[in-house]
Amino acid sequence: MIKFKKNMSDFDRVVRFIVSVLLLSLFFIGEIRGVFGVLLIIVSFMFSFASITAFCPFYKSVNFKTNKSDDYL
């Protein structure tokens, strides 16, 4: 089993989840269409994954974290 170290704070997780819901709603009500819409869906799923797991691969790659504890998933 892969262990991910949490690197996102609760505030960061909530903001990402809200942004992902807004992006998905914009796509499904038809405001954003086409290739750009599909790209935003992919970004919103990545944000959702990060907000649920509290692990951001981009933060890991640049050695940045907003969470002060050393908890694992």
N, C-alpha and C positions, 0 to 999 in steps of 0.2 A: 504494500500500500504506500502511496506517495504522501508524504507529509508536507504541507505548505505552512510556512510561517506567516501569521497574520501581519499584514503591513498597512492596513487601512483602518482609520478611526471610524467610530460610529457615525460621526457627522459626514465624513467622506462617503460612507456607504449609503446613507440616506439620500444625499445629493445625487449620487450616481443612479440610484433606483428611480428617483423622481424624473431625472433627465431621460432615462430609458423608457419610462411610461409615456412621457410627452412625445418622444420620437415615434414610438409605436402608434400612439393615437393620431399623430399627424399623418402617418402613412395610411392608416385604416380609414380615416375620414376623407382621404383623397387629396389632401393639400400637397403632398409630396409624392411624386410618381417616377417611374422609370428607373434607370440605373442608379441615380442618386438616392431614390427611395430604398432600393435594395441595399445599397451601402449603409444607409442609416439604420436599417433593420439589423444588419450585421453588427454595427457599432452598439446598438441598443442591447443586443444579446450579450455582447462582451461586457457592457456595463452591468447588466443584470447578473451575469456570472460573478463578476468581481464584487458586486454588492452583497450577494448571497454568501460567498465564500470568504470575504474579507481579505482576499489575496489579489493583488494587481501585478500581472507579469511585467508591465512597463515599469512600475515602481521597483521591482526586483532587478530589472536590467540596469537601472541607473542608480541602484543602491540608495533608495529613498523610502521612507516610511512615515506615515502619519500616526501610526499606533505606537504607543510607548511601551507596551508589554511585549513579552516574548512568547506568546501563546501560539500553539500549533492547532491546525484544524483537526 
